[in-house]
Amino acid sequence: MAAHTVLGQGIHLGTMENFLAALDSAFQPFDMEGDVLQQLHALKQLSRPVDEYVSEFRVFATRAGLTDVSQLTHLFRQGLDSDIAI
C-alpha cells in the first residue's frame, strides 16, 4: 500500500486509525482544557431548571479536569441564579 501524506507534510496516513487521529489532532482546540475552563467560568443557570445546570456544570468540570472541591463549589455557586444562590 502506498504511503499517503497530508499536503506534503510527511504525515503518514497509512491506516484509517492514523487518518482519524490526525484529523482529530488537526481540529482540536489548541488549549482544550483552557477553552472548557473558560466555558465553565461563563456558565450560568439562566432561569432554567437546576438539574439542567448541574448536568452541564458536571460535563464542563470533568472536561476541564477540575477536582478541587472548593474551586468547584465556588464556580457552581457563581453560576446559580441569584434568587437561589447561597
N, C-alpha and C positions, 0 to 999 in steps of 0.2 A: 504494500500500500504506500502511496506517495505521501510524503510529509506535507501537511498544509500549514501555511503561516498566515499571520494576520498582517496584512498590508506591508509585507516585507520586514516585519519587526523581529522575526526569528522566534515567534511564539508558536510552538508546535502543537497542533490540534489534531493529533492522530486518532483520538477516540472521542466519542460523544461526551464522555465524562470530562475529558480535558477541555473540550469546547465549552461545556456548560460552566465549568469552574472559571474559565477565562471570561466568559460572558458575565457571570455574577460579579467577578472582581472588577470588571470594567465599568459596571453600572451601579456599584455600591457607593453610598456617600463616602467622601474622604474620611470623615470623622463620624462614623455611625453612632457611637456611644454619645458623643458630644451633641449630635443632632437630636437624638432621643432625649437627652437630658434637657435640652432647650425646650422641647415639646412638653416635657413633664413640668417644667417651671411655668409654662404658659397655660397648662391645663386648668380649666375652670369647670365647675359644676353647671353653671348657666341655667338654673331653674329646671334641670332635668332630674329624674329620679336618682337618689343617692346610689342605688345599686348599679346604675349605668356608669356613674362617675367612678365608683370603686373598681369596676371591671376594667375601664380604660386606664385608670391610675396603675393598677397591677401590671397591665401589659407594658406600659412605658417604664415603670420601675424595674421590671425584670429585664427588659431590653437594655436599659441603662446600666445594669449591673449593680444597682444600689442595694446595700444590705444594712446600712446604719439606721437603726430604728428611730433615733431622734431626728435624723435628716428626713426620713420618710414621713414621720409624723408631722413635722413642720411643713413639708411640701403638700401633704394631704390636706391639712387644715387650711393652708393658704389658698387652696383651690375651691374650698367649700363656699357655698353661698353664705353671705354674712348673717342671714337670719337663723342658720343652724350651726355655724362655726362656733367653737368653744374658745 
